[in-house]
């Protein structure tokens, strides 16, 4: 059967790749065409566009790039019609995917949504679009099932979180070998995860590396995003005690003592690696003021949202400064505070439903498409 997948971010590329691998087991003749990244390309099929071409961050940047966005939408519709898939699989990325799925429903294509957009955080009114345009929804966070089924009477499949499989199925890394290969010394590592888009990386890293000289017993290592060239990070590497590794975030987390993490999927990844963390976020003033008025949540990190408590400290906007960051990093390097965070991390993993998310989703998708 023919599968058309649309992922617009690095996390979508990861989950899309694992889903494609699982679909191949169910359907050895699977023909993939996709918008994604390097990981999906490795699985096989035809890449239409890389997510690097789609990454626009914040309200202001989206407005400035509207012409490109609408051009991509038009092209995507034409490409789908040419491919004529048995099913379209949308992977998060709602700003783009919602426009395509509305059109796809009218055209009679089967629409499956893997990894629900976070309409429980903002734009809850989008539930009307989902009810109208989505045949099957696969959710990966435990509270999302109640949100859809109890609050909005829309049946969904809770399949567990695919990050658990991605992390547990990866090869083990020897800390000494990793440090040697990447020019690091024997000191414990503090990982810096500043995000994947240029705008957020610039904002995050400037403050993250400002504390490096205050922790001389540790070495700070930037996790380079696969969507960015090493040359982009050069200006940040002039700071003493700051190092860089490219496209090895999981390997880096597996040997890290602590992490400073930009809010997003990375907070959950860091928790699943059992690395104590401080969650950081700083956007443009305009974007922040708008977001503050439309997002109705007590927390911004997935860790705290799932556990429904402050398991990890969140430093947002003006709170994300050198003084506060130094205080919070000192706390998570303390053995007592670390132990308390580890207990919360184990509760988190239990709540996420265990392993097998990609396989469960693939079975449901293949079964539904085969039925139709």
C-alpha positions as CSV (number, residue, x, y, z in Angstrom):
1,X,0.0,0.0,0.0
2,X,1.0,3.6,-0.5
3,X,1.6,5.8,2.5
4,X,2.1,9.6,2.5
5,X,3.6,11.0,5.7
6,X,4.0,14.6,6.7
7,X,6.5,15.5,9.5
8,X,7.7,19.1,9.9
9,X,10.2,18.9,12.7
10,X,13.1,16.9,14.1
11,X,11.0,15.0,16.6
12,X,8.5,14.2,13.8
13,X,11.3,12.9,11.7
14,X,12.3,10.5,14.5
15,X,8.8,9.3,15.2
16,X,8.0,9.1,11.5
17,X,11.1,6.9,10.9
18,X,10.2,4.5,13.6
19,X,6.6,4.3,12.4
20,X,7.8,3.6,8.9
21,X,10.0,0.7,10.1
22,X,7.1,-0.7,12.0
23,X,4.8,-0.4,8.9
24,X,7.3,-2.2,6.8
25,X,7.0,-5.2,9.2
26,X,3.2,-5.1,8.8
27,X,3.3,-4.4,5.1
28,X,6.5,-5.5,3.3
29,X,5.3,-3.8,0.1
30,X,4.8,-0.5,1.8
31,X,5.5,2.5,-0.6
32,X,6.5,5.7,1.3
33,X,6.5,9.2,0.1
34,X,7.2,11.8,2.9
35,X,8.0,15.3,4.2
36,X,10.5,14.7,6.9
37,X,14.2,14.4,7.5
38,X,17.4,12.3,7.5
39,X,16.0,9.5,9.7
40,X,12.9,8.9,7.5
41,X,15.2,9.0,4.4
42,X,17.3,6.2,5.9
43,X,14.2,4.0,6.2
44,X,13.5,4.3,2.5
45,X,10.9,5.8,0.2
46,X,10.8,9.2,-1.5
47,X,11.6,12.4,0.3
48,X,9.5,15.4,-0.9
49,X,10.9,18.1,1.3
50,X,13.2,18.2,4.3
51,X,11.8,19.8,7.5
52,X,14.6,22.3,7.4
53,X,12.7,24.1,4.7
54,X,9.6,24.2,6.9
55,X,10.9,25.4,10.2
56,X,9.5,28.8,11.1
57,X,9.5,29.7,14.8
58,X,7.2,32.2,16.5
59,X,4.2,34.3,15.4
60,X,6.4,37.0,13.8
61,X,8.5,34.7,11.7
62,X,5.4,32.8,10.4
63,X,3.9,36.1,9.2
64,X,7.1,37.1,7.5
65,X,7.2,33.7,5.6
66,X,3.6,33.4,4.6
67,X,4.3,33.3,0.9
68,X,6.7,30.4,1.3
69,X,4.2,28.5,3.6
70,X,1.3,28.9,1.2
71,X,3.6,27.8,-1.7
72,X,4.5,24.7,0.2
73,X,0.8,23.9,1.0
74,X,-0.1,24.2,-2.7
75,X,2.8,22.0,-3.7
76,X,1.9,19.4,-1.1
77,X,-1.7,19.1,-2.4
78,X,-0.5,18.6,-5.9
79,X,2.1,16.0,-4.8
80,X,-0.5,14.0,-2.9
81,X,-2.8,13.9,-5.9
82,X,0.0,12.7,-8.1
83,X,1.0,10.0,-5.6
84,X,-2.6,9.0,-4.8
85,X,-1.8,7.3,-1.4
86,X,-4.0,4.8,0.4
87,X,-3.6,6.8,3.5
88,X,-2.1,10.2,4.6
89,X,-0.4,10.1,8.0
90,X,0.0,13.5,9.7
91,X,2.7,13.7,12.4
92,X,2.0,16.6,14.8
93,X,3.0,19.9,12.9
94,X,-0.6,21.3,13.0
95,X,-0.2,24.7,11.4
96,X,0.6,23.0,8.1
97,X,-1.1,19.6,8.5
98,X,-4.5,21.0,9.4
99,X,-4.7,22.8,6.1
100,X,-3.7,19.7,4.2
101,X,-6.1,17.4,6.1
102,X,-9.1,19.6,5.5
103,X,-8.4,19.5,1.8
104,X,-7.6,15.7,1.9
105,X,-10.9,14.9,3.6
106,X,-12.8,16.7,0.8
107,X,-10.8,14.8,-1.8
108,X,-11.8,11.5,-0.2
109,X,-8.3,10.5,1.1
110,X,-8.0,8.5,4.4
111,X,-6.5,10.7,7.1
112,X,-4.7,9.3,10.1
113,X,-3.1,11.6,12.7
114,X,-0.1,10.3,14.6
115,X,0.9,12.3,17.7
116,X,-1.9,14.7,18.4
117,X,-1.3,18.5,18.1
118,X,-1.4,20.1,21.6
119,X,-4.9,21.5,21.3
120,X,-5.3,20.9,25.0
121,X,-2.7,23.7,25.5
122,X,-4.2,26.2,23.1
123,X,-6.6,26.5,20.2
124,X,-8.9,23.9,21.7
125,X,-11.5,25.0,19.1
126,X,-9.4,22.9,16.6
127,X,-11.3,19.9,17.9
128,X,-14.0,20.7,15.4
129,X,-11.5,20.3,12.6
130,X,-10.2,17.1,14.0
131,X,-13.7,15.6,14.3
132,X,-14.5,16.6,10.8
133,X,-11.3,15.8,9.0
134,X,-9.5,12.9,10.9
135,X,-10.4,9.2,10.4
136,X,-8.1,7.9,13.1
137,X,-6.2,9.7,15.9
138,X,-3.2,8.2,17.7
139,X,-2.3,9.9,21.0
140,X,1.0,9.4,22.9
141,X,0.3,11.2,26.2
142,X,-1.9,9.6,28.9
143,X,-4.1,12.6,29.6
144,X,-4.9,13.1,25.9
145,X,-7.2,10.1,25.8
146,X,-9.5,11.6,28.5
147,X,-9.3,15.0,26.8
148,X,-10.6,13.7,23.5
149,X,-13.0,11.0,24.7
150,X,-14.4,12.4,27.9
151,X,-14.3,16.1,27.2
152,X,-15.0,16.0,23.4
153,X,-16.5,12.6,22.7
154,X,-14.0,11.8,20.0
155,X,-12.6,8.2,20.1
156,X,-8.8,8.0,19.9
157,X,-6.1,5.4,20.4
158,X,-3.6,5.8,23.2
159,X,-0.5,4.0,21.9
160,X,2.2,5.0,24.4
161,X,5.1,7.3,23.8
162,X,7.5,6.3,20.9
163,X,10.4,8.0,22.6
164,X,10.6,5.1,25.0
165,X,11.3,2.7,22.2
166,X,13.7,5.1,20.5
167,X,15.8,5.4,23.7
168,X,15.7,1.8,24.9
169,X,16.4,0.3,21.5
170,X,19.5,2.4,20.8
171,X,23.0,1.0,21.1
172,X,24.7,1.5,24.5
173,X,27.5,4.1,24.7
174,X,30.7,3.8,26.6
175,X,31.3,7.1,28.4
176,X,35.1,6.9,28.2
177,X,35.0,6.2,24.5
178,X,32.5,8.9,23.8
179,X,34.5,11.5,25.7
180,X,37.8,10.5,23.9
181,X,36.2,10.6,20.5
182,X,34.7,14.0,21.0
183,X,37.7,15.7,22.6
184,X,36.3,15.8,26.1
185,X,38.2,15.3,29.4
186,X,37.3,13.1,32.4
187,X,35.1,15.7,34.2
188,X,31.3,15.0,34.4
189,X,29.2,16.5,31.6
190,X,26.5,19.1,31.7
191,X,24.5,18.8,28.4
192,X,23.2,21.9,26.7
193,X,20.1,21.3,24.5
194,X,19.2,24.7,23.0
195,X,16.7,23.5,20.5
196,X,16.7,22.9,16.7
197,X,15.8,26.3,15.1
198,X,18.3,29.1,14.7
199,X,16.3,31.7,16.4
200,X,15.7,29.7,19.6
201,X,19.3,28.4,19.6
202,X,20.7,31.9,19.7
203,X,18.4,33.0,22.5
204,X,19.0,29.9,24.6
205,X,22.7,29.3,24.2
206,X,23.8,32.8,25.1
207,X,22.4,32.4,28.6
208,X,23.1,28.7,29.0
209,X,26.9,29.1,28.4
210,X,27.0,32.1,30.7
211,X,27.2,29.8,33.7
212,X,30.0,27.6,32.4
213,X,32.8,29.4,34.1
214,X,31.1,29.0,37.5
215,X,31.2,25.2,37.3
216,X,34.8,24.4,36.6
217,X,34.5,20.9,37.9
218,X,32.2,20.1,35.0
219,X,32.4,20.4,31.2
220,X,29.5,21.9,29.2
221,X,28.7,20.3,25.9
222,X,26.3,21.7,23.3
223,X,24.1,19.2,21.5
224,X,24.2,20.3,17.9
225,X,20.9,19.9,16.1
226,X,20.8,17.8,12.9
227,X,19.1,20.7,11.1
228,X,22.1,23.0,11.6
229,X,25.7,23.1,10.4
230,X,28.5,23.1,12.9
231,X,29.6,26.6,11.6
232,X,26.4,28.1,13.0
233,X,27.7,27.2,16.6
234,X,31.2,28.5,16.1
235,X,30.6,31.8,17.9
236,X,29.5,30.0,21.0
237,X,32.6,27.8,21.2
238,X,35.0,30.6,22.1
239,X,33.8,30.4,25.7
240,X,36.1,28.4,27.9
241,X,34.8,25.1,29.2
242,X,32.2,24.8,26.4
243,X,32.4,22.0,23.8
244,X,30.3,20.7,20.9
245,X,29.0,17.4,19.5
246,X,26.9,17.2,16.3
247,X,23.9,14.9,15.8
248,X,24.6,12.9,19.0
249,X,22.1,14.2,21.4
250,X,21.1,10.7,22.7
251,X,24.7,9.6,23.1
252,X,25.4,12.9,25.0
253,X,22.5,12.5,27.3
254,X,23.4,8.9,28.1
255,X,26.7,10.1,29.6
256,X,25.6,13.4,31.2
257,X,25.3,14.3,34.8
258,X,22.8,17.2,34.3
259,X,21.2,19.1,31.4
260,X,19.9,22.6,30.6
261,X,17.1,22.0,28.1
262,X,14.9,24.2,25.9
263,X,11.3,23.5,26.5
264,X,9.9,20.9,24.0
265,X,10.2,17.2,23.3
266,X,13.8,17.3,24.6
267,X,12.6,17.7,28.2
268,X,10.9,14.4,27.9
269,X,13.9,12.8,26.2
270,X,16.2,14.1,29.0
271,X,13.8,12.7,31.7
272,X,13.7,9.2,30.0
273,X,17.5,9.2,30.0
274,X,17.2,9.9,33.8
275,X,19.3,13.1,33.6
276,X,18.4,15.9,36.1
277,X,17.4,19.0,34.1
278,X,16.5,22.6,34.2
279,X,13.9,23.5,31.6
280,X,14.5,26.9,29.8
281,X,12.5,29.0,27.5
282,X,12.8,32.5,26.1
283,X,11.0,33.9,23.0
284,X,10.6,37.3,21.5
285,X,8.7,39.7,23.6
286,X,5.8,39.8,21.1
287,X,5.6,36.0,20.8
288,X,5.7,35.6,24.5
289,X,3.0,38.1,25.2
290,X,0.7,36.5,22.7
291,X,1.4,33.0,24.0
292,X,0.8,34.0,27.6
293,X,-2.7,35.1,26.6
294,X,-3.7,32.1,24.6
295,X,-2.0,29.1,26.4
296,X,-3.8,28.0,29.5
297,X,-1.5,25.6,31.2
298,X,0.2,25.5,34.6
299,X,3.5,24.2,33.1
300,X,5.3,24.3,29.8
301,X,7.4,21.1,30.0
302,X,6.0,17.7,29.1
303,X,7.5,16.2,32.3
304,X,5.5,18.5,34.6
305,X,2.4,18.3,32.4
306,X,2.3,14.5,32.5
307,X,3.0,14.3,36.2
308,X,0.8,17.3,37.0
309,X,3.4,18.8,39.4
310,X,6.7,20.7,39.4
311,X,9.1,17.8,39.0
312,X,11.6,19.9,37.1
313,X,12.2,23.6,37.4
314,X,11.0,25.8,34.5
315,X,12.8,29.1,33.9
316,X,10.6,31.1,31.5
317,X,11.3,34.4,29.8
318,X,12.7,36.9,32.4
319,X,13.3,34.1,34.9
320,X,15.7,32.5,32.4
321,X,18.7,34.5,33.4
322,X,22.3,33.7,34.6
323,X,21.5,34.2,38.3
324,X,18.5,31.8,38.3
325,X,20.1,29.3,36.0
326,X,23.2,29.1,38.2
327,X,21.0,28.5,41.3
328,X,18.9,25.8,39.7
329,X,21.9,24.0,38.2
330,X,23.6,23.9,41.6
331,X,20.4,22.3,43.0
332,X,20.2,19.5,40.5
333,X,23.9,18.7,41.0
334,X,23.1,18.1,44.7
335,X,22.6,14.3,45.5
336,X,19.4,14.7,47.5
337,X,17.7,16.8,44.9
338,X,18.8,14.4,42.2
339,X,17.4,11.4,44.0
340,X,14.0,13.1,44.3
341,X,14.0,13.9,40.6
342,X,14.9,10.3,39.7
343,X,11.8,9.0,41.6
344,X,9.6,11.4,39.6
345,X,11.2,10.2,36.3
346,X,10.3,6.6,37.1
347,X,6.7,7.6,37.7
348,X,6.8,9.5,34.4
349,X,7.9,6.5,32.4
350,X,5.2,4.3,34.0
351,X,2.6,6.9,33.1
352,X,3.7,6.9,29.4
353,X,2.6,3.3,29.0
354,X,5.8,1.3,28.3
355,X,7.3,0.2,25.1
356,X,5.8,-0.6,21.7
357,X,4.2,2.6,20.5
358,X,5.4,2.5,16.9
359,X,4.5,-1.1,16.5
360,X,1.0,-0.6,18.0
361,X,0.3,2.4,15.8
362,X,1.6,0.6,12.7
363,X,-0.7,-2.4,13.4
364,X,-3.7,-0.1,13.8
365,X,-3.0,1.9,10.7
366,X,-2.4,-1.1,8.5
367,X,-5.5,-2.9,9.8
368,X,-7.7,0.2,9.2
369,X,-6.3,0.8,5.7
370,X,-6.6,-2.8,4.7
371,X,-10.2,-2.9,6.0
372,X,-11.0,0.1,3.7
